[in-house]
């Protein structure tokens, strides 16, 4: 099994169920969506947020190379199993040995916001 297929297997097996929703239809798939904590420096044992405080707006997405978020329509958003919605702020296809391995993206948690309205 190639490295790209192994990554895809793990995303499909262990990722959370999500929906890619657009005017063209809905696609059900799996992906990992986690808070993007760069500003908090939690990844470097930096300053942690006060207990009970939560104001996370951005999330990291890792999904199958089968769905390139950069090629989706401007009205596309992601909905997770809990009903939370996210719009894509930036995405890249990650390659391994010149073959697509997975899609990486920064998502913004949103309520009633689409990519089209963010680009204005």
N, C-alpha and C positions, 0 to 999 in steps of 0.2 A: 504494500500500500504506500503510495507516495505521501510526502509530507503534507501537501495541500489536501489530500483526501483524509488524512488523519485529523487535521485541524477541522475540516468540515464535519467529520464524524463526531468529534467531541462537542462542537457547537450544537449540532442537532440533538445529541444525546443529553448533554448537561445544561444547555442554554434554556432560558425562560421562553415560554411561548409568547409571541408578539404578533401583531398584525401590521402590515404595511398598507395604509389606506390612502387611496387617491381617487380622483374622478373616474379613472379607468377601471377601478375595482379594488378588491381587497385580497391580499396575499397573506396566508398564515405561514409562519416559519419560526425558527428559534434564533435567539441571539443573547448575548450578555449585555446588560445595561447596568452600569455602576456609577455612583456619584463621582464627579470630577473634583477632586479635593486639592488641586494645585495651589490655590490661594491660601489654603489653611496650612500648608506645609506638613500635613499629617504623614505624607509619604517619607519625610525626612526626620521624623521624630521631633517635629517643630511644635508650635503652639497649637493646642487642641481647642475646639469650640467648647464654650461653656455647656454644661450638661443641660439637656432639654432644648437647646437652641438648634434650629434647623432652618437654613435658608439656602438650600442647594438648588441652583438654577441650571447648572450644566452637568451633563452626564457623558460618559464614554460608552460607545457602542462597539461591540465586536460581533460581526455576523458573517454568515456564509458568503463566499465569493459568488455564489449563484445570484445574489441580488446586490447590484452595485447601486448604492444610494445616490451616487453622483449622477446617475443616468435617469433617476426618477423625475416625474413631473414636479413643478414648483408647488403644487397643492398637496403633495404627499406628506403624510405625517405617520408617526409610529404610535401604536397604542399597545400598552402592555396588559397583562392579565388582570391587573387591578383597575384598569380603565384610565390610567394616567396617559397623557398624550405628550409627544415630543416632536419637535421639528428639527431638521438637520441643519446645522450651522456650517459644518465643514465635513467632507468625507474623502477618503482615499481608498483605493484598492491596493492592498499589500501583496507584493509578488514574491515568490520563492522560486528560484531557477527559471525566471521569465514566465511563470505561470501564476495566475491569480490564486492567492492562498486564502485571504479573508478580506472583508470590508471593515474598515475602521472609521469611526465618525465621532464628532462632538455633537451632542444633542442639547437642545434647550427645552426645559420643561415648560409647557405652555398650556394655556386655557383659551381656546378659541383663536389661536394665532397660527397662521400658515407661513410657509417659506416665502410666498409671494408678498405678503405684507411686511415681512422682515427685510426684504431687499429694497424697499422703497426708501 
